[in-house]
Amino acid sequence: MLSSSGGRGPHDGPREVFVGPLDLSARADEALAVQAVAFGLTDEEVGVRRHIVQRHFATPGARALGATTPEGRLVGFVYGMPNDRTQWWSTVVQPYLRQEGHEGWLSDAFVITELHVHPLYQHRGIGRRLITTLTDQVSEPRSLLSAIDTESPARALYRKLGYRDLARRVHFPSAPSPYVVMGAWLPLRR
């Protein structure tokens, strides 16, 4: 397990966290609670995502890591899986990638499905450690992810790690904002 220490916040005590394997099926509610705070999800959206997480984590090759406090509180997580061109995400992004000449990225890629850190624990390198540790464990030569198509700290992090924009203005059904699909060769930059 990897350990990290940070300062104290006004409400959360020590910020030491440990990064290690996460049984996402067993801790889906905790992970979704982190995602709800970090990403601003409604209770209804959390309910829909609970089923998606359970289905994703049953996919062969799916992996998850969590960032936990010494008391066992989950404060961040990442999960992903080898890309399957028949899965929903891949079918949505495929035409956008084809239009930009990057359809080949859908083969031999590990997709980062979700990466979230509780706001009280952000800006401490936890997200970076989660994604680099996870991608270091996979056999695929490259990684894909999607993010809201706006300049954000998350997008800046992905660029520092070696991800680059492959397709922009990607519209997912029911998502109010456009997304960007980003790709990076593995291992990610340090």
ABEGO torsion letter per residue (X at the ends): XBBBBBBBBAAAEBABBBBBBBBAAAAAAAAAAAAAAAAGBBAAAAAAAAAAAAAAAABBGBBBBBBBBAAGBBABBBBBBBBBAABAAAAAAAAAAAAAGAAAAABGBBBBABBBBBAAABGAGAAAAAAAAAAAABABABBBBBBBBBBBAAAAAAAAAGBBBABBGBBBBGBABBBBBBBBBOBBBX
